[in-house]
Amino acid sequence: MTSAAAGTPATITEHELAQCEQANATGRPPVVFVHGLWLLPSSWDRWAELFEEAGYTTLTPGWPDDPDTVAEAKEHPEVFARKSIGQVADHFETVIGGLDRKPVIIGHSFGGLLTQILAGRGLAAASVAIDPAPFRGVLPLPISSLKSAFPVLGNPANRNRAVPLTYEQFRFGFANAVSEDEAKQLYETYSVPTSGKPLFQAATANLNPWTEAKVDTKNPERGPLLIISVEKDHTVPWAIANASYQQQEHNQGVTEIVEMKNRGHALTIDSGWREVADTALAFVKRFA
């Protein structure tokens, strides 16, 4: 369901509107979490609880038309099709526009790219990009990244489709650094189909001056930024995260990067999530 109350654009759901109103009512610093491909907002539930306990108020908006549950997502995969990076970024900007103060923005994977886009628009008090997808100007393209993206990029028709991952594909791209049992549990609990379009946009970003996969890294209103990378990530290896950091270093604001050992792309949802969340929280506490 959507709501256009008080002039709010119809893309904002009643749940998202309620989150904004609740955040404003608390008077606490808001934190907006941004999920990436193949996940839903519920992937942030434990993070939101941790940040609430630390004195923040949290919002977990979806991408436009995200289903409420993994079961619904698997039953109606078509709702994910055709969503672009620009559409999702604009949606989150609209949600943020409903807040009384600039939020902290935290995103994972393509959510990490979106976090940097939003921060580059001057919308963040501080931001944390975890294993962020690459943007225009980020040049490394490791073989493991190509293999992770191949389930989508391997078929040009997938640009306008919703694309699920098989367990084997999820195991390689997300859950390579956890046990087989945990990988299967993560796949059943969190994995949903995703829009193919953002991957095609990111893959061609350096060939397209008008791409939506671009970040204003020099905006003085960007705010402090932390990039979190992990040692064993197949999808966004250190080479990509560090190249993003090097682009962001041109900003006059605080820009930091940290690498976490023995972790893979599922670091925000697997059994070691708390270490990553604590790392993000410690950075956020310095600035918000």
KEDO-761549 format. One record per atom (N, C-alpha, C, O, CB): x, y, z negated; residue in three letters. Coordinates in steps of 0.1 Angstrom, whole numbers, plus 5000, padded with zeros to 4 digits. Glycine has a CB too. Layout:
XYZALA;...
// end
This chain:
500849885000MET;500050005000MET;500950125000MET;502050124995MET;499150004988MET;500450235006THR;501150355006THR;500350465000THR;499150454998THR;501550395021THR;501050574997SER;500350684991SER;500850814998SER;501950835001SER;500650694976SER;499850905000ALA;500251045005ALA;499751144995ALA;499551264999ALA;499551065019ALA;499651104982ALA;499251204972ALA;500251314971ALA;501451304972ALA;499151134959ALA;499651434969ALA;500451564967ALA;501451584978ALA;502451634976ALA;501151554953ALA;501051544990GLY;501851575002GLY;502951475003GLY;503851495012GLY;502451705000GLY;503051364995THR;504151274996THR;503951195009THR;502851145012THR;504151174984THR;505051175018PRO;504851105030PRO;504350965028PRO;504550905018PRO;506151105037PRO;503650915038ALA;502950785037ALA;503950675036ALA;503550555033ALA;502050765048ALA;505250695039THR;506150585038THR;506450545024THR;507050445021THR;507450625046THR;506150635014ILE;506450605000ILE;505250514995ILE;504150554995ILE;506550734992ILE;505650404989THR;504650314983THR;504150364970THR;504850454964THR;505150174982THR;503050324965GLU;502550364952GLU;503550324941GLU;503650394931GLU;501150294949GLU;504150214943HIS;505150164933HIS;506350264933HIS;506850294922HIS;505650024936HIS;506850304944GLU;507950394945GLU;507550534939GLU;508350594932GLU;508450414959GLU;506350574942LEU;505850704937LEU;505750694922LEU;506150794915LEU;504450744943LEU;505350584917ALA;505250564902ALA;506650564896ALA;506750614885ALA;504450434899ALA;507550504903GLN;508950504897GLN;509550644896GLN;510150684887GLN;509850424906GLN;509250724907CYS;509650864906CYS;509050944895CYS;509751014887CYS;509350944920CYS;507750924893GLU;507050994882GLU;507550954869GLU;507751034860GLU;505550974883GLU;507750824867GLN;508250764854GLN;509650824852GLN;509950864840GLN;508250614855GLN;510550824862ALA;511850874860ALA;511851024856ALA;512651064847ALA;512650864873ALA;511051104862ASN;510951244859ASN;510451264845ASN;510851354838ASN;510051314869ASN;509451174840ALA;508951194827ALA;509851164816ALA;509751214805ALA;507651104826ALA;510851074819THR;511851034809THR;512851144805THR;513351154794THR;512550904813THR;513151224815GLY;514151324813GLY;515551264814GLY;516551344812GLY;513951394801GLY;515751144816ARG;517051074817ARG;517651094830ARG;516951114840ARG;516850924813ARG;518951074831PRO;519551074845PRO;519150954853PRO;519150844848PRO;521151074843PRO;518650984865PRO;518150874873PRO;519250804881PRO;520250864885PRO;517050924883PRO;519050674883VAL;519950584891VAL;519050514901VAL;518150444898VAL;520750484882VAL;519350534914VAL;518650474925VAL;519550354931VAL;520650384934VAL;518350574936VAL;518950234931PHE;519650124936PHE;519250094951PHE;518050104954PHE;519449994927PHE;520150064959VAL;519850044974VAL;520349904978VAL;521549874978VAL;520550154982VAL;519449814981HIS;519849684985HIS;520249675000HIS;520049775008HIS;518749584983HIS;520949575004GLY;521449555017GLY;520649445025GLY;519449415021GLY;522849515017GLY;521249395035LEU;520549305044LEU;520349165037LEU;521249125028LEU;521349285057LEU;519349095040TRP;518948965035TRP;518648955020TRP;518648855014TRP;520148875037TRP;518449075014LEU;518049085000LEU;516849174998LEU;516449245008LEU;519149134991LEU;516149174986LEU;515049264983LEU;515449344971LEU;516449324964LEU;513749174980LEU;514649444967PRO;514849524955PRO;515049444943PRO;515749484933PRO;513849634954PRO;514349334942SER;514449244930SER;515849194927SER;516149154916SER;513449124931SER;516749204937SER;518149164935SER;518849254925SER;519849224920SER;518849164948SER;518249374922TRP;518849464913TRP;518149464899TRP;518549544890TRP;518649604918TRP;517249364896ASP;516549374883ASP;517449374871ASP;517249444862ASP;515649254883ASP;518449284871ARG;519349284859ARG;520149404858ARG;520449454847ARG;520249154860ARG;520649464869TRP;521349584869TRP;520449704863TRP;520949774855TRP;521849624883TRP;519249704868ALA;518349814863ALA;518149804848ALA;518149904841ALA;516949804870ALA;518049684843GLU;517849664828GLU;519049714821GLU;518949774810GLU;517549514825GLU;520249674826LEU;521549724820LEU;521649874819LEU;522049924809LEU;522749654827LEU;521349934830PHE;521450084831PHE;520450154822PHE;520650254817PHE;521350134846PHE;519250094822GLU;518150144813GLU;518650144798GLU;518550234791GLU;516850064814GLU;519250034794GLU;519850014781GLU;520950114778GLU;521150154766GLU;520349874778GLU;521650164789ALA;522750254787ALA;522250404787ALA;523050494786ALA;523750234798ALA;520950424788GLY;520350554787GLY;519950624800GLY;519650744800GLY;521350644781GLY;519950544811TYR;519550594824TYR;518050554827TYR;517550464820TYR;520450554835TYR;517450624837THR;516150574842THR;516450524856THR;517150584863THR;515050684842THR;515850414860THR;516250344872THR;515150334882THR;513950324878THR;516850204869THR;515450334895LEU;514550314906LEU;515150214915LEU;516350214918LEU;514250454913LEU;514250124920THR;514650014929THR;513750024942THR;512949934943THR;514649874923THR;513850124950PRO;513050134962PRO;513350024971PRO;514449974972PRO;513150274968PRO;512349994980GLY;512549894990GLY;512949965003GLY;512850095004GLY;511349804992GLY;513349895013TRP;513349945027TRP;511949955031TRP;511049885025TRP;514249855036TRP;511550035041PRO;510150045045PRO;509549915048PRO;510049825055PRO;510050135058PRO;508349895042ASP;507549775044ASP;508149645038ASP;507749535041ASP;507349745058ASP;509149655029ASP;509649545022ASP;508549465014ASP;507749535008ASP;510749585011ASP;508449335016PRO;507449255007PRO;507849264993PRO;509049294989PRO;507449115012PRO;506949234984ASP;507249244970ASP;508049124965ASP;508849134955ASP;505949244962ASP;507949004971THR;508548884966THR;509248814978THR;508948834989THR;507548794959THR;510148724974VAL;510948644983VAL;509948554990VAL;510048525002VAL;512048564976VAL;508948494983ALA;507948414989ALA;507248485000ALA;506948425011ALA;507048354979ALA;506748604998GLU;506048685008GLU;506948715020GLU;506548705031GLU;505548815002GLU;508248745017ALA;509148775028ALA;509348655037ALA;509448675049ALA;510448815022ALA;509448535031LYS;509648415040LYS;508348375047LYS;508348315058LYS;510048295031LYS;507148415041GLU;505948385048GLU;505648485059GLU;504948445069GLU;504748395038GLU;506148605058HIS;505848715068HIS;507148785072HIS;507348895070HIS;504848815063HIS;508048705079PRO;509348765082PRO;509348875092PRO;510248955093PRO;510248655088PRO;508248885100GLU;508148985110GLU;508149125105GLU;508449215113GLU;506848965118GLU;507849145092VAL;507849285087VAL;509149345086VAL;509349465085VAL;507149285073VAL;510249265087PHE;511549315086PHE;512149375100PHE;513049445100PHE;512549215081PHE;511449335110ALA;512049365124ALA;512049515127ALA;511249585122ALA;511149295134ALA;513049545134ARG;513249685140ARG;513549795131ARG;513649915135ARG;511949715147ARG;513849765118LYS;514149875109LYS;515649925112LYS;516549835113LYS;514049835094LYS;515850055114SER;517150105118SER;517750165105SER;517150195095SER;517050205129SER;519050195106ILE;519850255095ILE;519250395092ILE;519050425081ILE;521350265099ILE;518950465103GLY;518450605101GLY;517050605095GLY;516850685086GLY;518350675114GLY;516250515098GLN;514850505092GLN;514950475078GLN;514250535069GLN;514050395100GLN;515850385074VAL;515950345060VAL;516550455052VAL;516150485041VAL;516850215059VAL;517650525057ALA;518250635050ALA;517250745048ALA;517150805037ALA;519450685058ALA;516450775058ASP;515350875057ASP;514350845046ASP;513850925039ASP;514650905070ASP;514050715046HIS;513050665036HIS;513650685021HIS;512850735013HIS;512750515038HIS;514850655019PHE;515450675006PHE;515650825003PHE;515450864991PHE;516850605005PHE;515950905013GLU;515951045011GLU;514651105006GLU;514551184997GLU;516451115023GLU;513551045012THR;512251095008THR;511951054993THR;511351124986THR;511151035017THR;512350924990VAL;512150884976VAL;512950974966VAL;512351014956VAL;512550734974VAL;514151004970ILE;515051084961ILE;514451224960ILE;514551294950ILE;516451094967ILE;513751274971GLY;513151404971GLY;512051414961GLY;511651524957GLY;512651434984GLY;511551304956GLY;510551304946GLY;511051314932GLY;510251314922GLY;509651184947GLY;512351314930LEU;512951324917LEU;513251474913LEU;513551554922LEU;514251244916LEU;513251504901ASP;513551644896ASP;515051674896ASP;515351794895ASP;512951654882ASP;515851574896ARG;517351594896ARG;518051494905ARG;517551384908ARG;517851584881ARG;519251534909LYS;520051444917LYS;520251314910LYS;520651314898LYS;521351504922LYS;520051194917PRO;520351074910PRO;521751024913PRO;522451064922PRO;519350964915PRO;522250924905VAL;523350844909VAL;522750744919VAL;521550694918VAL;523950764896VAL;523550714929ILE;523050614939ILE;524050494940ILE;525250524941ILE;522950684953ILE;523550374939ILE;524450254939ILE;523850164949ILE;522650124949ILE;524450184925ILE;524750114958GLY;524250024969GLY;525249914972GLY;526449934970GLY;524050104982GLY;524749804977HIS;525549694981HIS;525449654995HIS;524349655001HIS;525149564972HIS;526649635002SER;526649585016SER;526149695025SER;526649805025SER;525849455018SER;525049675032PHE;524449785040PHE;523849885031PHE;523650005035PHE;523349725050PHE;523449845019GLY;523049945009GLY;524250035005GLY;524050145001GLY;522549874997GLY;525449975005GLY;526650065003GLY;526850165014GLY;527350275011GLY;527849975001GLY;526650125026LEU;526650225037LEU;525650325035LEU;525950445037LEU;526550145051LEU;524450285032LEU;523350385030LEU;523650475019LEU;523350595019LEU;521950305028LEU;524250425008THR;524650504997THR;525550615001THR;525450734997THR;525350424986THR;526550585010GLN;527450685015GLN;526850785024GLN;527150905024GLN;528650615022GLN;525850735032ILE;525050825041ILE;524350925032ILE;524351045035ILE;524150745050ILE;523650875022LEU;522850965013LEU;523751065005LEU;523451175004LEU;522050885003LEU;524851015000ALA;525851094993ALA;526351205003ALA;526551324999ALA;526951014987ALA;526651165015GLY;527051265025GLY;526051365029GLY;526451475034GLY;527451185038GLY;524851345026ARG;523751445027ARG;523651535015ARG;522751615014ARG;522451375030ARG;524451515005GLY;524451594993GLY;523451554983GLY;522951644975GLY;524351734997GLY;522951424983LEU;521851384975LEU;522251314962LEU;521351284954LEU;520951294983LEU;523551294960ALA;523951214949ALA;524751294938ALA;525551374942ALA;524751094953ALA;524451264926ALA;525251324915ALA;526551244914ALA;527551304910ALA;524451314901ALA;526551114917ALA;527651034918ALA;527150904926ALA;525950884926ALA;528350994904ALA;528150834932SER;527650714939SER;528650604938SER;529850624936SER;527450754954SER;528150474940VAL;529050354939VAL;528550274951VAL;527450234953VAL;528850274926VAL;529550244960ALA;529350164972ALA;530050034970ALA;531250034970ALA;529850244985ALA;529249924970ILE;529849794967ILE;529949714980ILE;528949684986ILE;528949724956ILE;531149674983ASP;531349604996ASP;530549665007ASP;529749595014ASP;530949454994ASP;530749795010PRO;529949865019PRO;530149825034PRO;531349815038PRO;530150015018PRO;529049815041ALA;529149795056ALA;529849915062ALA;529850025057ALA;527749775062ALA;530549895073PRO;531349995080PRO;530550105087PRO;529450075091PRO;532349935089PRO;531150225087PHE;530450335095PHE;531450385106PHE;532550335107PHE;530150445085PHE;530950475114ARG;531750525125ARG;533050585120ARG;533050665111ARG;530950635133ARG;534150535125GLY;535450585121GLY;536250475113GLY;537450485111GLY;535350705112GLY;535450375108VAL;536150255102VAL;536450155112VAL;535550095119VAL;535150195091VAL;537750125115LEU;538150055127LEU;538349905125LEU;538149825134LEU;539350115132LEU;538849855113PRO;539149715112PRO;537949625114PRO;536749665110PRO;539749685098PRO;538149515121LEU;537049425124LEU;537549275122LEU;537849205132LEU;536449445138LEU;537749235109PRO;538249105107PRO;537448995112PRO;536249005114PRO;538449085092PRO;538048875115ILE;537348765121ILE;536248715112ILE;535248675117ILE;538348655124ILE;536548715099SER;535448665090SER;534248755090SER;533148695088SER;536048655075SER;534448885093SER;533248965094SER;532448935106SER;531148935106SER;533649115094SER;533148915117LEU;532448875129LEU;531648745128LEU;530548725132LEU;533448865141LEU;532248645121LYS;531648515118LYS;530348535109LYS;529348475112LYS;532548415112LYS;530448625099SER;529348655090SER;528148715098SER;527048685095SER;529748745079SER;528548805108ALA;527448875115ALA;526948795127ALA;525948835133ALA;528049005120ALA;527648685131PHE;527248615143PHE;525848565143PHE;525248565154PHE;528248495145PHE;525248525132PRO;523848475132PRO;522948585138PRO;521848555143PRO;523348445118PRO;523348705137VAL;522548815143VAL;523148855157VAL;522448855167VAL;522448945134VAL;524448895157LEU;525048955169LEU;525248845180LEU;525448885191LEU;526349005165LEU;525148715177GLY;525248615187GLY;524148615197GLY;524348545208GLY;525348485180GLY;523048675195ASN;521948685204ASN;521448825205ASN;520948875196ASN;520848585200ASN;521648895217PRO;521249035218PRO;519749055215PRO;519449165211PRO;521549075232PRO;518948955217ALA;517548975215ALA;517248995200ALA;516149045196ALA;516748845220ALA;518148955191ASN;518048975177ASN;517949115173ASN;517549145161ASN;519148905169ASN;518349205181ARG;518349355178ARG;516949395173ARG;516749475164ARG;518749435190ARG;515849335179ASN;514549375176ASN;513749265169ASN;512549265168ASN;513749405189ASN;514549175163ARG;513849065155ARG;514249075140ARG;515149145136ARG;514348935161ARG;513448995133ALA;513848965119ALA;514648835119ALA;514148735125ALA;512548955110ALA;515748825113VAL;516648715114VAL;516948655100VAL;517548725091VAL;517948755121VAL;516648535097PRO;516948465084PRO;518348405085PRO;518948385096PRO;515948365080PRO;518948375074LEU;520148295073LEU;519848155070LEU;519048125061LEU;521148355063LEU;520548055076THR;520547915071THR;521347915058THR;522048005055THR;521047815082THR;521147805051TYR;521947795038TYR;523447795042TYR;524247865034TYR;521647665031TYR;523947735052GLU;525347725056GLU;525847865059GLU;526947905055GLU;525547635068GLU;525047945066GLN;525448085069GLN;525448175057GLN;526348255055GLN;524448145079GLN;524548155048PHE;524548225035PHE;525748185026PHE;526348265020PHE;523248195027PHE;526048055026ARG;527248005019ARG;528448075024ARG;529348115016ARG;527347855020ARG;528648095037PHE;529848155042PHE;529848305040PHE;530848365035PHE;530048125057PHE;528748375043GLY;528748515043GLY;528548575029GLY;529048685026GLY;527648565051GLY;527848505020PHE;527548555007PHE;528248484995PHE;528948534987PHE;526048565004PHE;528048354995ALA;528248264983ALA;529448174984ALA;529448064979ALA;527048184980ALA;530548224991ASN;531748134993ASN;532548124981ASN;533348034980ASN;532548195004ASN;532348214971ALA;533248214959ALA;532548164947ALA;533048184935ALA;533748364956ALA;531448094948VAL;530748034937VAL;530647884940VAL;530947834951VAL;529348094934VAL;530147804930SER;529947664932SER;528847634942SER;528047714945SER;529747594918SER;528847514946GLU;527747464956GLU;526447474949GLU;525447524955GLU;528047324960GLU;526347434937ASP;525047444930ASP;524547584928ASP;523347614931ASP;525147374916ASP;525447674924GLU;525047814923GLU;524747874937GLU;523747954938GLU;526147904916GLU;525447844947ALA;525147894960ALA;523747854965ALA;523047944970ALA;526247844970ALA;523347734962LYS;522047684966LYS;520947764958LYS;519947804963LYS;521847534964LYS;521247784945GLN;520247854937GLN;520148004941GLN;519048054942GLN;520747854922GLN;521248064945LEU;521148204950LEU;520448214963LEU;519648304965LEU;522648254951LEU;520648114971TYR;519948114984TYR;518448104983TYR;517648174989TYR;520447994993TYR;518048014974GLU;516547994972GLU;515948114964GLU;514848154967GLU;516347874963GLU;516748174955THR;516148284947THR;516148424954THR;515248494952THR;516948294935THR;517148444963TYR;517348584968TYR;517248604983TYR;516848704988TYR;518548634963TYR;517648504991SER;517748525005SER;516448535012SER;515548455011SER;518548405011SER;516348645020VAL;515148665029VAL;515648705043VAL;516748735045VAL;514248785022VAL;514748705053PRO;515048755066PRO;515448895066PRO;515148965056PRO;513948725076PRO;516048945076THR;516449085077THR;516349145091THR;516249065101THR;517849105072THR;516249275092SER;516249335105SER;517649315112SER;518649345105SER;515949485103SER;517649275124GLY;518849265132GLY;519449395136GLY;520649405138GLY;518649175144GLY;518649505137LYS;519049625143LYS;520249695136LYS;521149735143LYS;517949725143LYS;520349705122PRO;521449765116PRO;522749705119PRO;523749775121PRO;521249765101PRO;522849575121LEU;524149505124LEU;524549545138LEU;525749575140LEU;523949355123LEU;523649555148PHE;524049605161PHE;524449745161PHE;525349785168PHE;522849585171PHE;523849835152GLN;524249975151GLN;525649985146GLN;526450065150GLN;523250045142GLN;525949905135ALA;527249915129ALA;528349865139ALA;529449915139ALA;527249835116ALA;527949755146ALA;528949695155ALA;529349785166ALA;530449775171ALA;528349565161ALA;528449875170THR;528749965182THR;528950105177THR;529050195186THR;527549965191THR;529150135164ALA;529250265159ALA;530350345165ALA;530250465168ALA;529350265144ALA;531550275167ASN;532650345172ASN;532650375187ASN;533550445192ASN;533950275168ASN;531650325193LEU;531450345208LEU;530350445210LEU;530150485222LEU;531150215215LEU;529650485200ASN;528450565202ASN;528550695193ASN;528350685181ASN;527150485198ASN;528850805199PRO;528950935191PRO;527650975184PRO;527651045174PRO;529351045200PRO;526550915189TRP;525250955183TRP;524650845173TRP;523550855170TRP;524150975194TRP;525550755169THR;525150645161THR;524550695148THR;524850795143THR;526250555158THR;523550615143GLU;523050645129GLU;523950585118GLU;523750625107GLU;521650585128GLU;524950505122ALA;525850445113ALA;527050535111ALA;528250505114ALA;526350305118ALA;526750665107LYS;527850755105LYS;527650825091LYS;526550835086LYS;527850865116LYS;528750875086VAL;528750935072VAL;529451065073VAL;530551075079VAL;529450835062VAL;528851165066ASP;529551295065ASP;530451285053ASP;530051305041ASP;528451415063ASP;531751245055THR;532651225045THR;533251355039THR;533851355028THR;533751135050THR;533051465046LYS;533651595041LYS;532751685034LYS;533251795029LYS;534251655053LYS;531451655033ASN;530551745026ASN;530951765012ASN;531051675004ASN;529151685027ASN;531251895008PRO;531751914994PRO;530651884984PRO;530951874972PRO;532052064993PRO;529451864988GLU;528351824979GLU;528151674978GLU;527251624972GLU;527051894983GLU;529151604983ARG;529051454983ARG;529051394969ARG;528251304966ARG;530151394991ARG;529751454960GLY;529851404946GLY;530951294945GLY;531451244955GLY;528551354942GLY;531251254932PRO;532151144930PRO;531751014936PRO;530550984936PRO;532451134915PRO;532650944942LEU;532350814948LEU;533350704944LEU;534550724944LEU;532450834963LEU;532850594940LEU;533650474938LEU;533250364948LEU;532050334950LEU;533350414923LEU;534250304955ILE;534050194963ILE;534550064956ILE;535750064952ILE;534750214977ILE;533749964955ILE;534149844949ILE;534249734960ILE;533349714968ILE;533049794938ILE;535449674961SER;535749564970SER;536049444962SER;536349444950SER;536849604980SER;535949324969VAL;536349204962VAL;537249114971VAL;537249134983VAL;535049124959VAL;538049034964GLU;539148964970GLU;538748864981GLU;539348854991GLU;539948894960GLU;537648794979LYS;537248684987LYS;536048714996LYS;535348615000LYS;537048564979LYS;535748834998ASP;534548875006ASP;534748845021ASP;535748895027ASP;534149025004ASP;533948755027HIS;534048725041HIS;533348835050HIS;533748855061HIS;533448585044HIS;532348885044THR;531448985052THR;532049125052THR;532149185063THR;530048985046THR;532549175041VAL;533149305041VAL;534549285033VAL;534649315021VAL;532249415033VAL;535549235040PRO;536849215034PRO;537449355030PRO;537049465033PRO;537749145044PRO;538549335023TRP;539349455018TRP;539649555029TRP;539549675027TRP;540549415011TRP;539949505041ALA;540449585052ALA;539349685055ALA;539649805058ALA;540749505064ALA;538049645055ILE;536949735058ILE;536649835047ILE;536549955049ILE;535649655061ILE;536649775035ALA;536349865023ALA;537449975022ALA;537150085019ALA;536249785010ALA;538749935023ASN;539850025022ASN;539850125033ASN;540150245031ASN;541149955022ASN;539450095045ALA;539350185056ALA;538250285053ALA;538350405057ALA;539050115070ALA;537150245047SER;536050335043SER;536650435033SER;536350555033SER;534850255038SER;537350375023TYR;537950465013TYR;538850565019TYR;538850685015TYR;538750375003TYR;539650525029GLN;540650625035GLN;539850735042GLN;540350845042GLN;541550555045GLN;538750705048GLN;537850805054GLN;537350905043GLN;537351025045GLN;536750745062GLN;536850845032GLN;536250925022GLN;537251005014GLN;536851105008GLN;535550825012GLN;538550965014GLU;539551045007GLU;539651185012GLU;540251275005GLU;540850975008GLU;539151215024HIS;539251345030HIS;538351445022HIS;538451565023HIS;538851345045HIS;537451385014ASN;536451475006ASN;537251534995ASN;538151474989ASN;535251385002ASN;536751654991GLN;537451724980GLN;536951664966GLN;537551694956GLN;537051874980GLN;535951584966GLY;535451524954GLY;536351404950GLY;537151354957GLY;534051484955GLY;536051354938VAL;536651224933VAL;536351114942VAL;535151084944VAL;536251204918VAL;537351034946THR;537150924955THR;538050814949THR;539250824949THR;537450954970THR;537450694945GLU;538250584940GLU;537850454946GLU;536750444951GLU;538050584924GLU;538750364945ILE;538450224950ILE;539050124940ILE;540150144934ILE;539050204964ILE;538350014938VAL;538849904930VAL;538549774937VAL;537549754943VAL;538149914916VAL;539549684935GLU;539349544941GLU;539149444929GLU;539949444920GLU;540449504950GLU;538149364930MET;537849264919MET;538249134925MET;537949094936MET;536349264915MET;538949054917LYS;539548934921LYS;538548814921LYS;537648814913LYS;540748894912LYS;538848714929ASN;538048594929ASN;536548604930ASN;535848524925ASN;538348514917ASN;536148704938ARG;534648734940ARG;534348734954ARG;535248774963ARG;534248864932ARG;533148704958GLY;532648704971GLY;531548804973GLY;531248884964GLY;532148564976GLY;530848804984HIS;529848904988HIS;528648904979HIS;527848994979HIS;529448895002HIS;528448794972ALA;527248774963ALA;527448834950ALA;526748804940ALA;526848634962ALA;528548914948LEU;528948964935LEU;527849044927LEU;527949044915LEU;530149054937LEU;526849094934THR;525849174926THR;524749084921THR;523949124912THR;525249284935THR;524648954926ILE;523548874922ILE;524048744916ILE;523248664910ILE;522748834934ILE;525348704917ASP;525848584912ASP;526048584897ASP;525748684890ASP;527048534919ASP;526548484891SER;526748474877SER;527748564871SER;527848584859SER;527148334873SER;528548634880GLY;529548734875GLY;529048874877GLY;529848964877GLY;530848714882GLY;527748894879TRP;527249024882TRP;527549124871TRP;527749244874TRP;525749014884TRP;527649084859ARG;527749184848ARG;529149254848ARG;529149374845ARG;527649104834ARG;530149184852GLU;531449244854GLU;531449364864GLU;532049464862GLU;532549144857GLU;530749334875VAL;530649434885VAL;529749554881VAL;530149674883VAL;530049374898VAL;528649524874ALA;527749624869ALA;528449714859ALA;528249834858ALA;526549564863ALA;529249644850ASP;529949724840ASP;531049814846ASP;531249924841ASP;530649634830ASP;531649774857THR;532649854864THR;531949974870THR;532450084869THR;533349774875THR;530749954876ALA;529950064882ALA;529550164871ALA;529550284872ALA;528850014890ALA;529050104860LEU;528450184849LEU;529550274842LEU;529350384839LEU;527850094838LEU;530750214841ALA;531850294835ALA;532150414844ALA;532450524838ALA;533150204833ALA;532150394857PHE;532350514866PHE;531250614865PHE;531550734864PHE;532550464881PHE;530050564865VAL;528850654864VAL;528850734852VAL;528550854852VAL;527550574865VAL;529250674840LYS;529250744827LYS;530150864827LYS;529950954820LYS;529650644816LYS;531250854836ARG;532150964836ARG;531651094843ARG;532051204840ARG;533450924844ARG;530551074851PHE;530051184859PHE;528551214857PHE;528151324861PHE;530351164873PHE;527851124851ALA;526351154850ALA;525951104837ALA;524751104833ALA;525651084862ALA;
// end
